[in-house]
Amino acid sequence: MDRRAWCLKACGLLLGTHCLPATAAAADGWSEVTLPAAQQFDLHSSEGLAYRIYLSAPAAPPPPDGYPVFYVLDGNAAFPVAAFLARILAGRRDVSGHPPALVVGIGYPGATDFDVPARRRDYTPGTSQPGAEAGRADAFLDFIEGRVKPLVASRRPVDARRQALFGHSFGGLFVLHVLLTRPAAFSTYVASSPSIWWDGQRVLEGMPRLLAAETSPSPRVQISVGALEDDPPKGTLPPETRALLATRRMIPPARDLAARLRALPGWEGRVTYHELAGEDHGPVWLPAMTRGLQFFLDSP
C-alpha cells in the first residue's frame, strides 16, 4: 500500500472505529465521539489571546530521556490525524525502532477546523503591509516557548532535545520562520507547502540569522509541496483571483530554499525535500505529515 492510500485509510479509521463514546447514547442510539488517550486545555497568552492545546500520550512508558514531542499547528484539524499516526507507530515500535512520542496540537477554541483570521495573525512574520491583521509570528513563538512547552512538560516527561514542529501553508511559513530566526527552538522542522510568497518572501530575510546561529547539531528539516500546486486551478474562479494565485508560486521557492539549506556547512543529510505526486495544496498536508512524523522519529 502506497503512502497516500495508507494515509487515507488511517484517516478513515480515525473517524470510524478508533473513536470512543464520549457521552451516553441519545434516544436514537447516536452519541458524540472523542479521541482515545487525548486531552485538551484552553490556555491564554499574555496578551489575552485564547488557544486550545491538545495532548495525546502513548500507553508505553517514556524512554529514559523522556518522550519526543511532535507539535502540530492548526491543531483543531491536524491533531486527530497526528495523534492517530503516532499511536500506530508506537504500536509498531518493536519493528520500527521508533520511540513512543507525545503529540501536541496548538489550535483555537471553537469548532472551526481552520481559524483563518487567527492563523493569519499568528503564523505570519512581521509584515510591511500597513494595518494588516498579521505579523505576530514572533509573539506566537514566545507563547509556545514560554507557555505551551512548560505546560506539556508539567504533564509528561519530555525529551527537550527531540522536539518537532509541523505546519501547513501559513503554518509551514511559520515553521520556516522559526527555523530561520530561532533554529534551536526545535530539533526537527516539517514545513508542508510553506507560503514563502507571503509579503514578498519576507521570511527569507531570516537566513542571515540562521547562518549566524551556533546550533549544534544543525536541526533536521523536511520541506514538501504538492506536485500540482502551481497548476492552474480547475474551478470557476474569477480572473482576478486566478491572476493573484499565479503570483503565489509554491514549488520553486520551496525547492530553492531546500537546496540552500542542503548547501550549508554541517547540514549534509539533514534536509529532505518532497514534491508529492498527484497532490495539490488542500489535502497535501496529510501525506506530508505522515512522512514528517516518520522523518522526526527516525532521528537519533
N, C-alpha and C positions, 0 to 999 in steps of 0.2 A: 504493500500500500504506500503511495507517494505521500509526501508531506502535506499537500493540500487536502487530499482525501482523508488523511489521518486527523488533520485539524478540524475538518468539518464533522467527522464522526465524533470527535471529542466534544465539540460544541453541542451536538445533538444529545450526547449522553449527559452533558452538564445540565441541559434544560429539561431532561427527562428523568431517567431512573435514578440519577445520583442526587436528586433533590429530596429532602425530607419534609414531612409535615411540620408547619410552624404553629398552627392553631388547630383547634378542634374542627372537625368537618362541619360544613354548613348542612342545612336540611337536605339539599340536593346532592350531598356527598362530596362537593368540591371544597378544597381548603387552600390557604396560602402555602407557599413553599419557602424554604430557606436553604442556604448552603451548609453542608456539613463542615464541622471544625472551623467555623468562621465567626468573627465578631466585628462589630463596628462601634465607633466612638466619635461623637461630634466635638470638634476642637476649634477654638478661635485663635486667630493671630493676634499680635499685639495691637494691630490696627482695628480689631473687632471683626475681621472677615471670617466667615464661617466655612469650615471644611468638614468633610466626613472621612474618617480614617477607617480602613478595613484591614483586618488581620486574619490570616489563615496560618495555622501552625500544624506541622505534621504530628502523627501519633508517635513517630520514632523519637527516641531521646536525642538531645543535641550532641553534635560532635564535641570533642574535647575543647575546641576553641570557640564553641557556640555555633548557632545556626548562621549560614549565609542568608542574606536578606535580598529579595528581589522586589524593588519598589516599582510600582506602575502608576503612571499618570492616567487621567480620565478614569479614575477608579470605579465609578458607577457602572461603566460598561466593561472595562478591561479586567477588573479584579476577579469576577467569577471565572473567566476563562483562565487567567494566570493561576488562580488557586487550584483549579481542576488539573491543569497541566503539572503543577508542582506535586500534587498528590499522586498522580500517575507515575511520575519519575521517582518519587520517594518509594513507591511500592516496588520499583524495579531496581533499587539501589544495589542489590546483590549482583545484578547482571551488569548494570551500567557503571558502577563505582561512584555514582553521584551521591553527595551527602544530602540528607533531608534539608529542605530550605523553608524559611518563612517567606510569605508573600504579603506585601503591604500595598494596599491601594489608597491613593490620595484622590478623593473626589469631593463632591459638594452635596449638601443637604438637598433633598427633593428627589423626585422620581425621574428626572431627565437623564438620559444616558450621557449626553454631552452638553455641558453647560457652556454654550458658545460665548456669551459675554465674559464669563469668569475665566475661561481658558485663554481667551484673547488677552485679558488683563494680566494673568499670572504667567503665561508661558512665553511672552514676547520680551526681548531685551529692550532697554531704554530706547525710545523712539524719537525720531526727528519730526514726527507728524504732530503739529500743534493741536491740542485739545483731544488727542486720541485717548480712548479708554483702554490703554495698553501700556506696556513697558515696565511692568513690575517684576520681571524675572528675578532680579537680584533680591528683592524683598521676599519673594516666594521661596527662593533658595534659603534665605535666612530662616524662614519659618520651618522648612524641612530640617535644616541642621539644628536649629535651636529648640524646636518643639516636638516634631514628629519622631525623629530618631531617638531622643531621650524617652519618649513615651513608649516606643516599641521595646527599647532596651529594658524598661521597667517591667515589661510583661513577660519577656522570654530572654534567655541568654543568647546574645548575638556575637558574631564574629565581625568586629569593626573593620577588619582588613578585607572582608569579602562582602561587598555590598554593590548592587547593580541598580541602574536607573533605566527604565523603559518609557518611551513616549512616542506617539504617532502624530504626524502632521505638525501642528503648532507644538504638540508635546515633544516631537522629535527635534524641533527647533530649540526648545528649552533644554533638552538633553545635550545638544551640541554647545549651547551657551555655557552650561555648567562645565562641560569638558574643557572648553577653551579658556574659561576665566578662573575656575577653581577645580583643576583636574584631580586634586587629592580627595575631593568630596566622596567619590565613589571609585571602586576598583574596576568596574565594567560599565560601559555606556552602550545602550542599544537604542539607536535612532532609526525609527521607521518613517520613511517618506518625510524627512525633515523639510520644513518650509523655509529653506535657506534664502528664497527670494524676498522674504519679509524686509521691508524698509531698505531696499537697495542692498540686500545681502549684508546688513549691518552686523549680523552675528559673526562674520568672518573677521571683524575688527578685533576680536579677542585672540586671534592667532599669536600676536607678539607676547601676550601674557602667558600663553601655553609654552612658547619657546623659552620664556624666562623662568618658568616654574621649575623647581627642583623636585620632581616627583619620581621616586624610585621604589619599585619598578614602575615603568610607564603603565597607565591604565590600558585595559583592553577595550576595543571599540568595534561594534558592528553597525554598519550603515547599510540600509536596504531601501529599495524603491520597487514599485511595480513596473514591469516592463512596458505596460500600456499607459502609464500615467501622462505622458506627453502627447498621446494620440488625440486627435480632435474629438471632443465629446459627441456621443451618439444621440443625445436628447435634443429637445426643441428649445434650446436656449436662445435668448435674444443675441443679435450680432455683437452688441457692445460687451456682453458677458463673455462670449467666445473670444473676442479680441483681448479682453483682460486676462483670461486664463492662458492665452498664448504667450503672455509676457511672464507667466509664473512657471518657468520651466523647472522640473523636478529632477530629472535624471542627470543632465550634465553637471550641475553644481554638486550633487551628492557624489558622483563618480570622481570629480576633480578633488574634492576635499579628502576622500578616502585615499587617493593617490598621494596627496600632500602629506597626510599623516604617516602613510607607509614609508615615505622617504626620510622621515625624521630619524636622527641617530637614536638607537636604543628601542625603536618601535618595530623592528623587524618581527614579523609573525604575530603581531598584536592587533592588527586591524584586518577585519573582513568586510567585504562589500558584496552585496547580492542585488541583482536585477531579477526579480521574481517573475518568471514567465506566466503569461496569461492573467496577470493581476493589474487592476487599476487602483486608484487612490483610496476608494472607500474601504473595501474588505482586506486590503493587503496587510493590515496590521495583524491579522490572525496568523498567517504563516511566519511573519516577521517575529512575532512574539514566541512562537514555537522554537524557531531557530535561536532566538536571542536567549531564552532561558537555558537551552542546552549549551550554548556558547558560554554563558556565565558559569554554569555548573561544571563544565569541562575544565575550567581553570583551576590550578592547584591552590 
